Amino acid sequence: MKHKGQARRAALKLIFLAFLGAAVVGGAAWGLNLLPAVIIGIVVSLWVLFVLFTLYFFRDPTASTPAAPGLVVSPGHGKVDFIDKLENSEYMGGPCHRISIFLSVIDIHVQNAPIAGRISCVVHTPGQFISALKADSAAYNENVLIGFDSAETPGEKIGLRLIAGVLARRIVPFVKVGDEPARGERVSLIQFGSRCDLYIPLKYAIKIKLGDKVVGGETIMAAK
């Protein structure tokens, strides 16, 4: 249940800022006598629509995480659109599986820990904001790498890269180096459409396929 409510607080902050903007526009229209009733009605309607969308976008259900040992669960909610093997991963220290998940603007954007373990790094890399529809966007876009040292298998690493997109221009990690999240625990938030890349040791068997819809903290991505 740790970090529960952080997404809702982010939503309320945006709603409040939008309210201030709407109040300024409405007040200006009233002061200039520019058909105030019509303009204020439009502004209020747009703000209500924004509130409904924002509350929907920042929804954050609690995951029903599987408890069996040797599992890697999905870090995000979305569609698996790329699975491959990297010949060399700087964080993983060699070859590894890579599973990429695309998060559309209607998907949940809170991310969950794929394994239980200690956070070994939280590395922010500035970059562009090209469409996250492209699987290679991690090479160009702003991103944050969160590294996990497994609590089950000493010396084993799992990597999670959070990738910004055209609309996703803010990545908010909930964790810091030294934290020890449980499998399925909330670890971050990406605001608006984006992508997650998951790096897994080759000794794991991949349990999903291209096109699968996955649920953060619940769907089994790989197993020993």
N, C-alpha and C positions, 0 to 999 in steps of 0.2 A: 504493500500500500504506500511505500515511500514515494514521494514526489507527486502523489495524487493531488489534483487541484491546480498544478502549475499551468497546465494548458488553459483551464478556465480563467485563471488570473490574467494570462496573456490576452485572452479574448475580451475580458472586461476592460482591460487597458485600451485596446483598440476601439472598443465601443465608446468609451468615455472620450477619447480623442476625436472620434467621428462626431459625437454629440457636440463637442466644443466647436468643431468646424461648421456643423449645421446651424448652431446658435449664432455664429458670426454672420453667416450668409443670410439667415432669416432676419437678424437684427438690421443688417444693412438694407435689405429689401424693404423692411418696415420704415426705416428712417428716410429712405429715398422715395417712399410711396410708389414703388414699382409693382403695382398689382399685388400687394403683400399677401392677400389671402391665397391667391393662386400659387405664388412662388413658395410661400411657407408650406402650403399643402404638398407641393412637389418635394421640397427638401425633407419634410417629415416622412413622406412615403419612402424616399430613397434611404433615409436613415433606418427606418424600420426594416426594410429589405436587407440592408447591411447587417443589422443586428441579428436577424434570423440566419443569414448565411454564416456569419462569424461564429455564432453558437453551434451551428451544425458542423462547421469546419473543425472547430477545436474540441469536438467530442472526444472523450477519453475513457473508454470502457476498461474495466479491470480484466486482465488476461487470465484464462484458465490454463495455466502452464503445466505441461506434463512433467512428472517427477522422476521418471526412470533415468538411470545414469547413462552417460555416453551420448547424450542428445544435444544437437544444436537447433534452437528454435528460430523462427523468423524474427528479425529485428524490426520489421516494418509491415504495414498493411498495404497491399498493392498487388501488382502482377509481375510474375517472374518472366523477364523478357530476354535474359542473357545468362548462359551458363558456360563457363570455359575453364581452362587451366592456365594459370600464369606460370611462365618459365622461371620468373624471378620476382619476388615481392620483397621490397626493402624491409617492411615491417615484419613479415613472416620469416624472413631470412632464407628464402629459397622458393621452390615451386609450391603452388597451392591451388585449390579450387577457388573460383570466383563465381558468386551468384549475385546477379543484379536485379533489383526490384524497382519498378517504376511506380511512383505514387502520384496519382492524378489529383486534381484539386478537390475531388469528392471523396478521396480516401482519408482515413484517419492519419494524422501526421505526428503522433507521439511514437517514439521508437522505444523498443524493449531490449534488454540485455539478452544476447543469444545463448550465453552460458553464465554459470555462476563463476565469479572470479574477482581478481583484483585489477583495477584500472591501472595500466602501466603507462599510458600516454593519452593526452587529448591535444592533438596538433591541428591548429587552424592554418589553412593554406589559402591566401587570397587568389582570386582568379576572375574569370568572366562569368556571364550569366546566360550562356547559350541554352537552347532547349534541352531539358533533362530527358526528352524522348530518345536522345542519342545515347547509346550505351557507352560510348567513349567520352562522354561529357566530363567524367572524373579527371581526365587529363588536362582539361582547360578551365573548368568551373571552380568557383570558390567551394571549398569542402573542409570538413573536419574529420580527422581520423581518430577513432577511439579504439585503443588496444586493450585486450583482455588477457590476463594470465589466468589460465584455468585453475579453478579450485579443486577439480577432480583429478587432473593429471598434471603434476608438477612439471614445469618447463614447456607446457603446451600453450600455444597462442591462438587467439581468434581475433580477427580484425574487422571493424565496422567503419565504413566510410560514408559520411552523410554529405550529399552533393546538392548544391543549390541549383536552381533552374531559372527560367525566364521570370517567373513570379516569386519563386522561393529565394528571398534575398536576406533571410535571417535564419541562422542555425543556432539553436540554444541548447548547449549541453547541460544536463542536470547534474553530471558527475564530474569529479576531478581526480587527478592522479592520487592513488592510495585508497580510494573508495572500493568497497567490496559488494557490488550489487548481486542479488540473487538472480538466477535465471528467470527471465520474464519481467524483471523489474523495469520500471520506466527509467530511461537514461537520457532522453533528449527530445527536442521538438524542432521540426522544420516547418516554417510558416509558408504555406502554399506549395504548389506542385513541385516535385523533387524526385530524388533517387537515393537508394541505399545500395552499397556494394558490401557483400559479406565475403571475407577471406577465411578459408577453412583448410586445415591440413589434409594432405592427399590420402591419409589413412582412413578418412571418413568416407562412407558411402552416401552419395547424394540421394535423397528420398523424394525430391520433387522434379517436375519437368517443365519445359518451356510452356508458357501460357497459364500456368497454375495461379490462382488467386490465393494469396497467403494472408494469414492473420498474425499480427505482431504478438509475440510472446506465447503463441499457441501452436502454429503449424510447425511440424518437424521438418527441418531442411536437410539434415544429415545425421548419421548415426555411426557409431563404431561397430 
